[in-house]
Amino acid sequence: MVMKMPKVLNCDAKECAYNMDNQCHAMAITVGDMEECPLCDTAVKSEKKAGISDMDAGVGACKVDVCQFNESLECTAKGINVKLHSVHAECATFKSK
C-alpha cells in the first residue's frame, strides 16, 4: 500500500520557529506524547525562524494510538490542522477512537 504523507494545512502556533504566516515549514512533524494528548512534538518556541520556506510540513509520525486517524503510528488523515491549546501546539484534527 502506498501512503502519502498528510500535510499540515495550517498552524496557529505563531511562536514556533517553524511557523511562518500560519504555515508550518518543518520537513515533517511528529504528533503525540504516547498518551491521549495530540501535542506537536516538533514545536519549538523561538524568535529565530527555522525550516524550509517553500516547503509545507507533513506528518511524519503520530504517537497518539487512540486517534481514529492513527494506523501503525502513521497518520491517515488527508491533512491536519495544528492549533494553540493553552501553552502548547496540538493536532486539532485528532478524533478519539
N, C-alpha and C positions, 0 to 999 in steps of 0.2 A: 504494500500500500504506500502510495506517495502522498505525503502531507506537506502542505505549505505552512511556513511559519506564520502564525497570526500576527498582524501588525498592531502596534499601539496607535489607536486612532486619534487620541488626544490625551493630554496630561495637564492637570490643574496644579501640580506641584511646582510652582514658579521658582522656588528657592533651590530646586535641584540643578546641579551642574549640567545635566543632560537636557534640560528644558529650555527651549528657545521658542517663544511665541506659542506656548501651549502644545508644542510638539516635542516628542522625545527623540533624541538623536544618538542614543546609545546603539550599538550594533544589535544587541539583544538584551532583554531584561529577564530577571528571574522573579517570579511571584511566589510568595509564601514563606511561612515560618514553621512549616511542618505541623501546624495545628489548624485552627479554623480561620485564622486571620489572613486575608489575602494581601499582605504587605508587599510593596515593591521593594525587594531586597537590593535592587540596583540604585535606588535613590540615594544621592549624596548631596547634602546641603553645602553649597559653596557659591560664592560670587563669581569664581572663575568658571567659565563655560568649558564643557567637555563634549566629547562625541564627534560625530561627523556631520557637518551642517547640511549636506544634501542627502542624508540617509534618514529614513523613518525607522524607528526601532521595531523589532519583532519580539515575540515572547519566546525566549529560548527554553525555558523550563517553568513548570508550575508545581510547587511542593504542597499545594492545598488539595489533598486527596479527597476531601468531602465536597469539592466543587463538581457540578454536573458536567462541566467542560473539561475535566481532567481525565485523561486516559493514559495510564502508564507514566504519570508525571509530565505529560505533554499537554499543552492547551489545544483544544479542538474548536474553540470559538473562531468565528470568521475574523474577528478583530476585537480588541479590548479598549476600554476607557480607563484611565487612571485618575483618581480623584484625591484631593487632600482631605484626609479624615483626621480631625484633631491636629496632631503634630506630625503625622506620617502619611506617606503616599500609599494608596492601596488600589487594588483592582476593583473598579466599580461594576465590572461585568460579572463578577462572582455570583453564582447561584448555588445554594446548598442542594445536595442530592436528596 
